[in-house]
Amino acid sequence: MYFKLEGNIVDVLNNSIFKGIITVENGIITSIEKKEVDSDVFILPGFIDSHVHVESSMLIPSEFARLAVPHGTVATISDPHEIGNVLGIDGVKYMIENGKKVPFKFYFGAPSCVPATTFETAGAEIGVDDIDELLQMPEIVYLAEMMNFPGVLFKDEVVMQKIALAHKYNKIVDGHAPGLRGEDAKNYIAAGISTDHECFTSEEALEKLQYGMKILIREGSAAKNFEALIDLMHDHSDNMMLCSDDKHPNDLVVGHINLLVKRALKKGIEPMKVLRAACVNPVLHYGMKVGLLQVNDPADFIVANNLTDLTILETYINGELVAENGVTKIKSVEAEIVNNFNCSKISEKELKVKAESNKIKVITVEDGQLITRQLIAEVTIVDDLVESDLEQDILKMVVVNRYNSAPPAIAFVKNVGLKHGALASSVAHDSHNIIAVGTNDSDIAAAINLLIDQKGGVSAAKGDMKYILSLPVAGLMSTEDGYVIAGNYALMDKLIKEWGSTLQSPYMTLSFLALLVIPELKLSDKGLFDGNKFEFTSLFE
């Protein structure tokens, strides 16, 4: 394979832009010649998502790649802990092998916290020996986000063994420490943890930057921290990166890291600073074999119309044209189905909540954030039972253990906005049990049972109306064409909003309401959980 490309060459590494010609042979840039040329296009390094859970796209890696490349994404730093919680180390290996089938650069991590806590039921465990095995694999370039920051601070033996293994194999340790400040933040970083993507205020991010940590600006389908953090890039671009963390398929069709780059440019951030965060810093930090438009680099780059509206015209990976004018050139590949789903259907009777008082603790959603708040609310009691209260927008929420048949855990949630029916999902971070929210027990049970019947997916039920998007791979992903899945998911999203939900991304927000490691109040399959005290709590006040 041999070709030449001419235009404005954006050399981010050396902070310069010049007219010239790039020569590519056998996937490698063999020469870069400064020369006046007629072309006005801009050639720049490809974008990298510096922290993403591919599983949250509901697509296997090969399909994720197909949807990402038209937006100029050439590589990802991917934490496979979602499938790890379902299938353990075999799930991680599934992601690696599927990703190898397409021309895209997936860099996976060894999930550090599977299960995330002992307060929930996961499908598998990734122990110290598993971490050792994974970190020795060349495809594994880092120890993925260390969510157990209390374990780091209190020097938990298993946690410290995992971190020590990463250091032994000279691999990066990623962080996850929402709200951690002061001496605790210093001690967490001193353990050798290098990044954080969980900052939701500029003050927190600046403090961690000053302690030597690299900060990732996250803007995904649920958690959106771009506006809070972007101004830090003026002065700290060398130590910042861009990521999505979680991106649902319909959002991935619209755009990826390119959208964050465009927004940053519109904010007045210098182009080279933005591109350093989007292209260069992840490569240098993680030691990725991704080209940065230098001679002898892999030919990984994008062609854009300009550096203002940044329309991606072409994307190249290892010299192969993988997308052109918004159309992917990566073909779908066959993939096997792997899963772990072993529970029985539930009945309405199991969803009844006997009133112990008329005051309950309510999980309060903040749209666009993973954190929740705790509200003490007075609710109406009907026949000695606590039911959803639509006037107060307080709805019943259920988590069902999908790995074994067990009684459902029940709580109540505010700010979902649903006025009719119920929605449910087997995507529920991090253990991926079944999670549902609804206006009445009949619809909640129906939505849950749809998932059990199909062994995974996202569902909706309202009387005789029943809908499901099946996700047969680990109950998290589909092997079907990513664009078809994106279209079907968009219809589900639209339906839930027609039934009253005011959330930007109802299913994505739902999937985080069982994430115990993010405060303040969450629900696992074992019960209501206080994320501040890190212990179970009573529903009734």
N, C-alpha and C positions, 0 to 999 in steps of 0.2 A: 504494500500500500504506500503510494507516494503522491503527495499533493502540496500545492502552495496556496497560501491564503494571505491576502493583503488588506490593509486597513490601518486604523489607529490602534496601535498596540499599547495596552494598558499594563505596564510593568509595575504592579503593586509592590512587589518586594523591594524594588529600587526607587519607588515613588516618582515614576516618570511616565509620560505618554508621548509616543512618537509615531510618525508614519513609517510603515515598513512592511516587510514580507516575511511570513513564517513558513518554513519548509518542514514537512512531516514525512518521515520514512518509517515504515513498520511500527507505527504507533508512538514514535518518539520525535520530539522537536530536534531536528538536526542543525538548523540554523535560524537565526533571527537577524534580518538585514534592515538597517535603517535606510529608508529610501522614500522619496516622494512618490506617492501612488494616487490613482484617481478615486479609489474607494473611500467612502466616508464612514463605513461601519466601524464599530469598536470591538476589538478582540480582547477579552479579559479572562482571568482564571474562573473556573466553574465554582458555583456556590456549594457550600457544605452546611448541612443541618448538624450542628455540633452536639445535639442531644435529642434523640427521638426514640419513641417506642413504636416500631413499625407496626406492631400488632394493632395499635389503636386506629390505624387507617382501615381496619377490617379487611386488609389485603395481605396476602403472603408477600414476602420481599420482592419476588419477581414482578408482581403486579404493581407494587408500590413504585418500583423503579420506572415502569412504563408511564405512570402518571406524573412522576417527579421531573423527568428529564426535559419535557417541553418548557419548564420554568427555569432551566439553567442549572438545576441541581445535578452534581456529578458524584456526590458521595455523602454518606451519613456516618455519624457516630451513633450507633444503635444499641440500646440496652434491651436485651430480650427477656427481661424479668417477667413480662406478662405471661408468655408461654412457659417460662421457667416455673412459675407458680402452679401451672396446670400439669406439666409433664416433666419437670425437672431438667436435668442435663441433656436428656434426649430431645427436649423441645428446643434448647439452644442450638444443638447440632442440626436440627431440622431447618432452622432459620439460616444457618451458615450454608448448608448444602443447597437450599433453594436459591439463595442469593447468588451463588456461583453460576447459576444457569443463564444469567443475563449480563450484558455489558454495563455494569454499574458497580461502584466501589462501596460495598458495605463493610464497615468496621465495627465488629461486635465487641461487647464487653462481657465479663463474667458477672452475672447477677450476684450482688453481695448480700442481699437480704431476702432470701426465699426460704420459708415464708417471711413476710414483712414483719409480722409480730406473732406472738404466741396466743393472741386474743381472737384468732379467726382460724377457720379450717381451710387449708390450701390443699392442692392435689399432689404436691411433691415438696421435697426439701433439697436444697443445694447446700451441702455441708462443706467443711474445710477441705476434705479430700477431693470433692468435686471441683472446688475453686482451684485447687492445685492442678488438677488435670486440665481444666479449661485454660488457665493462664499459660500453660506450656504450649498451647496451640497457637500457631502463627496468625490465625484469623482473629484471635482474641487480643485486643491491644490495650485493654484497661480493665480495672476493677470498677464495675458500674456503681451508680450512685449509692453511697453509704447512708441509707435513710435512718439507720439506728444511731442517731447522734448521741442519745443518752448512753448507749453502749460504748461509744468512743470516749465520751467524757469520763465515764466511770471505769474505763479500761476493762470492759468485758473480755474474758479470755478468748472466746470464739471470734469476736469482732476483731480483736487485735491480731489474731492469727491470720485472718483473711487479709488484713492490711499488710502484714509482714510478708505474706506470700507475693503480693503485688510488688512490693519493694524488692524482694528477692529476684524476681524476674524482670526488674526494671520497667514496670508498667505503671501507668498513671492510675491514681485513685480519684474517682469522681465523687463529688459531694452532694448533699441534700440536707439543708439545715434551715428551714423556714423560720425566720424571726430570731435566729441565734445571734446574740450580740455580746460585746464586751469580752471579758475573760473567757467565757464559754466558747465564743467564736475563735478566739486566739488558740485555745487549747485544741479545739477541733481541727483547725488548720495545721497546728504543730504536729498532729499525728500523721501528716503527710498527705492530707486531702487538698486537692488543688483547685477544684471548681465548685461553683454553686449556681443552679438555675432557678432557685426558689425565692429569690429576693423580691418582695413586693413593694418596697419603698426605696427611694434613692439613698436615704440615710443609711439603711442597712447595707445596701450594695457598696456604697462608698467606704463604709467602715471595713468591710471584708476586703475590698481592693487595697486599702491601706495596710491591711495585715498580710498582704501578699497573695491573696486568692484571685483567681480569674473568674469573672462574672459573665454569665450567659444571659442575654436578653431573650426572654421566652414570650412567644406569641403563638398560641395554638388555638384549637377549637374551643377549649374551655378556659384555660388560664391565660390571661392577657396582661403582661407586665411591660409592654413596649413603652407606653406613654410615661410610666413612672420612672423608667430607667434610661431612656434614650439620651437625655442631655448629658449623661456621664461620658458618652462617647467622645465629646469634644476634647476632653483631657485624658481619657483613659483607653483610647482605642487599641493600644498595644496589648491590653489585658482583658479584652472583651470579645465575645463571640455571639452568634445569633442561633436560635434554635426554636423548634416548634413544640418539642416534648410530646404532644399528642395532636394528631391531625386527622380529622374524620375524612372519608373519601370524597364527599362532595366539596369540601373545602380544598382538598388537594388538587382537584380538577381546576379550581379557580387560580390557585397560586401557591407558592411555597416560600422559600427564603427570599426570592426575588421581590415579594411584596414588602418585606421588612426593609430591604435595601432601598426600594423606591420611597418608602415612607421616611426613612432616615435622610435621604437626599432632600426631600421636600422640607424637612425640618431644618435644613441648612447645615447639616454635618458635611464636612469636607469629603468629597468622593473617595479619596484614598484611605481615609480613616474608616469609612463604611466598608469598603472592599477588603481592608485588612481584617476586619472582624468577620466578614462573610466568607472569605476565601483563604486567607493566609494563616491566621492564628490557629485554627483547628489543625491544619497540616503540621505546623511547627510543634504544637503542644502534644499531639498524639503520635507524631512520627508517621503520618499517613504517607503512603506512596501515591500521592495525588500531585499532578503537575501544577506549577505556578508560573507558567509562561517563561521558562528559562531553557536555554540550550541543554539538551540531554534529559530534560524532564519528559514524563509521559505527556502525550498530547491531550490533556484534559482542559478544555476551555469552551467558552461560549462566544457567540457573535451577537452583538446587540446593535440596535439602530443608533443609539446615543446614550449618554450617561444622565439623561434627564428623565424621560419616561421609560427607558430601559426595556424596550420590547425585545424579547429574546427571539432571534432569527434562527440560530443554529446552536446545537449542543454537541460537543465531541467528547468522547471518552476513549482513551488509548487510540486516538486518531480515527475512531469510528463515528460517523455521523449518526447519533442516536435520536435526534429530534430536529425537526425543521418546520418553521412557521407555525409553531404551536401544535404540531402533530408528532406523536411518538413513533419511532421506527423500531422500537423493541417489540418483538413478538411474544405473545403469551406462551408459556410452557406448561406442560402437564405436571401436576403435583399430587402426591398422595394425601389421603385424609388421615390425620392422627387426632385422637381426642381422649378425654377422661371425663365422663359424664354418667353418673350412676345413682340418680335419685328417683324417687317415686313422685307421681303427681300429687298435688295437694287439694284439699277441699276448702270451701268457704268457712266451714266450721273452725278450721285451724287458725283462721285470721281474726277471730273474735278477741277483743281486749277487755277484760273485766275491769271496771273502774275501781280504783283504790282511793281516788279523790278526784276532784274536778280540775286540779292543777297538774299540768304535765310539762316535762322538758321537751322543747321542740327544736329540731335541727333547722337553723335558718340559713338558707342559701344566699350567697352573694354572687350574682351573675358575673361571669368572667374571672372568678377566683376559685381556687381549690379550698381555701379556708371556709369554714362555716362558723356561725355564732350559735350560742345557746340562748333560747328564749323561754321564759316561764309563762305559760299561757293558761287561761281558764277556758275549758272546752265544755260543750254541751254533752250531757250524759243521756243516752237513750236506752231504756230497758237495762240499766246497770252496765252498759257497754260504752266504751269510748269509740266514736266514729269520726270520719273525716268531717271537717267543719269548713265548707266552701266559702262561707261569708268571711271567715278570717283567713282564708287561703291556707288552712292547715290540713294536710292530706296524710292518709295512712301510707306508711312506707314499710316494705317487707324485704328481708334478706333470707334466702333459702340455701342451705348447704347443697351444692350440686354433686358433691363427691360421695355422699352417703345420705340415706333417708333420715331426716331429723326434723324436729319441730321448727317452724319458721321463727325468726326473730322479728319483732314488730316495734316500730317507733312512729313518730310523726314529723313532718317536714313542712316548712313554710317557704313561700316565694317560688314554687314551681308554677303556680297559676292555673293548673288544669281545672276545667269546669265540667268535663265529661270524660268517662272512660278511664283507662289505665295504660301505662307503658311499662315495659320490663326489658331486662337485658341480662345476658350472661357475661357481658363485659363489665366487670365491677372490680376496680383496682383495690388491692393487688392480688387477692386470692381468686377472684373471678367466680364467686358464687352468684346465684341469681338475685338480682335486685329489681324491685318494682315499686311504683308509686301510683296511687289511683284514688278515685273519688268514691268507690264502693267496693265491697268485698268480692262481689260476683265478677266484676271486670278484672280486678287484681288477680284472682285465682285463674281466670281464663288466660290472661296475658302470661302468667308464669307457666301454666301447663302447655301453652304453645311452645315455649322454649324447651321444656322437658321432652316433649314429643319429638322435636327436631334436634335435640341435643346441642342447643346453642343458637344464639342469634339475638336480634332485637325484635320486639313484638309490640302490638297495640291491640286493645280490645275495648269494644263499646257495644254492649248488648250482643246482637247477632253479627256485628262487624268484627272480624278478626283478621289481623295482618301479621306476617312475620317475614323478616329477612334472615335467612338461614346462614349461620357462620359455623360450618362443620369442622374446621381445623381448630382444635382445642376450644371450641365454643367462642373463638375470638376472630377468626379470619375466614374468608371465602377463597376458593381457588378459581372462581369465575373471573371473566373480564372485569378489570377494575373500573372501567367507565360504566359498565352495566350496574355494578354494585353501587357506585357513586350515585347514579340516577335513581336506583331503588331506595337507597338510604335517604336521598333528598325528599322523596315522596313520603317516607315515614316521618321525617322531620317536619314537613309541611302539615301532615295530618295532625300531629300532636299540637302544633301551634293553632290549627283550626279548632281543636278541642279546648283551647284556652291558654296553653302554656305561653308565658311571656319570656322564657329563657332564650338566649341567642342560640344555644345548642342543647336542647333538652336531654338527649341521650348521652351526650358527653358529660354534662353536669351530673346526671344520674349516676354515671359510672364511677364518679369520685366520692359519692356519699357513703361509701364503705371503706374509704382510704383512711385508716386509723392513724397513720403517721402524720397527717395534716390536721391541726387543731380546727375546730374546738370541740364539736360534738359530731360523732359518726355512728353508724350502725354496722356491726358485723353479724355473721350468722349465729354468733354466740350471745349477742345482746348489745344494748346501747353503751357507747364508749366515750368517756371523757378524755379527749386528746391532750388536755392541759395537765391533768393528774396522771394520765396514762393508766387508767383503770376503768372497769365497768362501773356504770352508774344506774340508778333506778329511773324508770320512765316517769314515775310520779313524784311530785314535790311534797 
